[in-house]
Amino acid sequence: MATSEKIIITVENIINAPMAIVWEYWTRPEHITQWNHASEDWHTPHADNDLRPGGRFVYRMEAKDGSMGFDFGGVYDIIRSNNYIEYTLGDGRNVKVVFSAMEGTTKLVESFEAEKTNSVELQKGGWQAILDNFKRYTEVNP
């Protein structure tokens, strides 16, 4: 029987904001809806986030023209406030998010198991684009 190894994709960014702000903007629904999109023709009109172990989250991601959309969600496994989030997506893939303070800035590293439908490059590009939007939003709205 063949086994397939899980491919882990990592994206990261340094946000020019203190960790407390970065954590708040990453986890609060009113902020998530402002930055959670990979391109300007998509948006997140609604986000629910129960930030606790066993808590669920769901972000509604849609094309602005209404042509397509999907729910991105899962269940939190580990939460260490202002430091670490681990969750399992609805399709069973694992995601880890690490927040590290660095002299007034915050390094955010997100690692996730690749899915099998889209290429690794496409997945990495999409998640990095969302993280880049988060950086821009957080730095403009301190």
C-alpha positions as CSV (number, residue, x, y, z in Angstrom):
1,M,0.0,0.0,0.0
2,A,1.4,3.4,-1.0
3,T,1.5,6.2,1.5
4,S,1.6,9.8,0.6
5,E,3.6,12.2,2.7
6,K,1.9,15.4,3.8
7,I,3.3,18.5,2.1
8,I,3.6,21.4,4.5
9,I,3.5,24.9,3.0
10,T,4.8,27.8,5.0
11,V,4.1,31.5,4.5
12,E,5.3,34.4,6.6
13,N,5.5,38.1,7.0
14,I,6.9,40.7,9.4
15,I,4.1,43.1,10.5
16,N,5.1,46.6,11.7
17,A,2.8,46.5,14.7
18,P,3.1,45.2,18.3
19,M,2.0,41.6,18.9
20,A,-1.2,42.6,20.9
21,I,-2.5,44.5,17.8
22,V,-1.5,41.7,15.4
23,W,-3.3,39.1,17.5
24,E,-6.4,41.2,17.8
25,Y,-6.5,41.9,14.0
26,W,-5.9,38.3,13.2
27,T,-8.6,36.9,15.5
28,R,-11.5,39.4,15.7
29,P,-14.2,39.0,13.1
30,E,-14.6,42.8,12.4
31,H,-11.0,42.8,11.3
32,I,-10.9,39.4,9.5
33,T,-13.6,40.6,7.1
34,Q,-11.3,43.5,6.1
35,W,-8.2,41.6,5.1
36,N,-9.2,37.9,4.4
37,H,-9.0,37.8,0.6
38,A,-6.3,36.7,-1.8
39,S,-7.2,39.3,-4.6
40,E,-9.2,42.5,-4.8
41,D,-12.1,40.8,-6.7
42,W,-12.8,38.6,-3.6
43,H,-14.0,39.5,-0.1
44,T,-15.1,38.0,3.2
45,P,-18.6,39.4,3.9
46,H,-19.0,37.5,7.2
47,A,-16.7,35.9,9.8
48,D,-17.5,33.9,13.0
49,N,-14.7,33.1,15.4
50,D,-15.0,31.2,18.7
51,L,-11.4,31.5,19.7
52,R,-10.9,28.7,22.2
53,P,-9.8,25.0,22.1
54,G,-12.8,23.2,20.6
55,G,-14.2,26.5,19.3
56,R,-15.3,26.7,15.6
57,F,-14.6,29.4,13.1
58,V,-16.0,30.1,9.6
59,Y,-15.1,32.8,7.2
60,R,-17.4,33.2,4.2
61,M,-15.2,33.9,1.2
62,E,-16.9,35.1,-2.0
63,A,-16.1,36.6,-5.4
64,K,-17.4,40.2,-5.3
65,D,-19.4,39.6,-8.5
66,G,-21.3,36.8,-6.7
67,S,-20.1,34.1,-9.2
68,M,-18.7,31.8,-6.6
69,G,-18.0,31.5,-2.9
70,F,-17.2,29.0,-0.1
71,D,-16.9,28.7,3.7
72,F,-13.4,28.4,5.1
73,G,-13.6,27.0,8.5
74,G,-12.5,24.5,11.1
75,V,-12.0,23.8,14.8
76,Y,-9.4,25.2,17.1
77,D,-7.1,22.6,18.7
78,I,-4.6,24.8,20.6
79,I,-4.7,28.5,21.5
80,R,-1.9,30.3,23.3
81,S,-3.0,34.0,23.5
82,N,-0.7,36.4,21.6
83,N,1.6,33.5,20.6
84,Y,0.2,30.4,18.9
85,I,-2.9,29.0,17.1
86,E,-3.4,25.5,15.9
87,Y,-6.5,24.3,14.1
88,T,-8.0,21.6,11.9
89,L,-9.8,22.6,8.8
90,G,-13.1,21.1,7.8
91,D,-11.3,18.7,5.4
92,G,-9.0,17.4,8.1
93,R,-5.8,19.4,7.3
94,N,-3.8,21.0,10.1
95,V,-2.7,24.6,10.3
96,K,-0.3,26.3,12.7
97,V,0.2,30.0,13.2
98,V,3.1,31.3,15.2
99,F,3.3,35.0,16.4
100,S,6.8,36.2,17.5
101,A,7.6,39.6,19.0
102,M,10.6,41.3,17.3
103,E,11.5,44.8,18.7
104,G,8.1,46.5,18.1
105,T,7.2,44.3,15.1
106,T,5.6,40.9,15.0
107,K,6.7,37.9,12.8
108,L,3.8,35.8,11.8
109,V,4.5,32.3,10.4
110,E,1.6,30.2,9.0
111,S,2.2,26.5,8.1
112,F,-0.5,24.3,6.6
113,E,-0.9,20.9,5.1
114,A,-1.4,21.2,1.3
115,E,-4.6,20.0,-0.3
116,K,-4.5,17.8,-3.3
117,T,-6.7,19.7,-5.7
118,N,-4.5,22.8,-6.4
119,S,-0.8,23.0,-7.0
120,V,1.5,23.8,-4.1
121,E,2.6,27.0,-5.8
122,L,-1.0,28.2,-6.2
123,Q,-1.8,27.4,-2.6
124,K,1.3,29.1,-1.3
125,G,0.6,32.1,-3.5
126,G,-3.0,32.4,-2.3
127,W,-2.2,32.1,1.4
128,Q,0.8,34.5,1.1
129,A,-1.5,37.0,-0.7
130,I,-3.9,36.8,2.2
131,L,-1.1,37.3,4.7
132,D,0.2,40.3,2.7
133,N,-3.3,41.8,2.8
134,F,-3.3,41.2,6.6
135,K,0.1,43.1,6.9
136,R,-1.2,46.0,4.8
137,Y,-4.5,46.3,6.8
138,T,-2.8,46.0,10.2
139,E,0.0,48.5,9.4
140,V,-2.5,51.1,8.0
141,N,-5.1,50.7,10.9
142,P,-3.0,50.6,14.1
